[in-house]
Amino acid sequence: AAPAGAVSFGVKHTEGVSVDVVPREGAEEECVPSSGTRWPLEEGTVLRLSMSQASSEVNDNKVTVSFYGEEGKPINQAGVFLTGIG
């Protein structure tokens, strides 16, 4: 769940990870650039993470979601480390 007061989010990820934002049902999904884009927080939005190759080390890839309040004020971040298994 998003932190209280959050109205939008942004995603950063390492090169080895692909992230898609899948909005509410019926809307078109978007491929996430490595950083810089923000999306409104809407119920039903899903982030889909994938890796196309095995990792060279454990936890060598990362996805960070940043949450923002009104006027773009940063509120909090959540992150996950990923290991691709081949």
Phi, psi and omega per residue, in radians:
A1 nan 2.593 3.115
A2 -1.332 2.650 3.108
P3 -1.177 2.698 3.119
A4 -0.996 2.399 3.103
G5 1.549 -0.141 -3.137
A6 -1.309 2.384 3.116
V7 -2.132 -0.237 3.116
S8 -2.630 2.949 3.120
F9 -2.531 2.760 3.043
G10 -2.300 2.753 -3.098
V11 -2.254 2.343 2.976
K12 -2.096 2.543 3.101
H13 -2.649 2.713 3.095
T14 -1.289 2.895 -3.048
E15 -1.035 -0.537 -3.078
G16 -1.378 -0.020 -3.082
V17 -2.025 2.415 2.978
S18 -1.874 2.375 3.138
V19 -2.232 2.302 3.033
D20 -2.062 2.416 2.993
V21 -1.662 2.082 3.133
V22 -1.902 1.791 -3.097
P23 -1.236 -3.038 3.120
R24 -0.849 2.777 -3.124
E25 -0.912 2.333 3.108
G26 1.644 -0.286 3.121
A27 -1.572 2.801 -3.096
E28 -1.504 2.377 3.125
E29 -1.324 2.728 -3.140
E30 -2.208 2.409 2.998
C31 -1.346 2.356 -3.068
V32 -1.572 2.166 2.990
P33 -1.138 2.938 -3.062
S34 -1.079 -0.398 3.045
S35 -3.025 2.946 2.972
G36 1.823 -0.327 -3.108
T37 -1.768 2.528 3.057
R38 -2.124 2.587 3.108
W39 -2.187 2.614 3.053
P40 -1.229 2.543 3.044
L41 -1.329 2.089 3.116
E42 -2.336 2.414 3.116
E43 -1.009 2.359 3.114
G44 1.636 -0.129 3.106
T45 -1.256 2.392 -3.093
V46 -2.202 2.481 2.969
L47 -1.754 2.211 3.108
R48 -1.894 2.108 -3.113
L49 -1.858 2.438 3.053
S50 -2.615 2.749 3.077
M51 -2.291 2.418 -3.067
S52 -1.720 -0.112 3.121
Q53 -2.561 2.819 -3.140
A54 -1.191 2.610 3.099
S55 -1.325 2.677 3.050
S56 -1.541 -0.359 3.105
E57 -2.495 2.771 3.048
V58 -1.140 2.402 3.089
N59 1.009 0.625 -3.093
D60 -1.523 0.013 3.088
N61 -2.229 2.667 -3.037
K62 -2.529 2.539 2.990
V63 -2.176 2.269 3.099
T64 -2.124 2.245 3.066
V65 -1.887 2.165 3.110
S66 -1.858 2.392 -3.136
F67 -1.909 2.439 -3.076
Y68 -2.221 2.554 3.069
G69 -1.654 -2.883 3.093
E70 -0.972 2.537 3.116
E71 1.089 0.359 3.056
G72 1.337 0.249 -3.136
K73 -1.194 2.155 3.109
P74 -1.100 2.376 3.138
I75 -1.933 -0.892 -3.059
N76 -2.890 2.985 3.091
Q77 -2.353 2.676 3.002
A78 -2.342 2.488 -3.110
G79 -2.417 2.770 3.079
V80 -2.469 2.385 3.031
F81 -1.664 2.464 -3.084
L82 -2.184 2.556 3.029
T83 -2.223 2.092 3.105
G84 -1.462 2.253 3.141
I85 -1.827 2.239 -3.093
G86 -1.873 nan nan
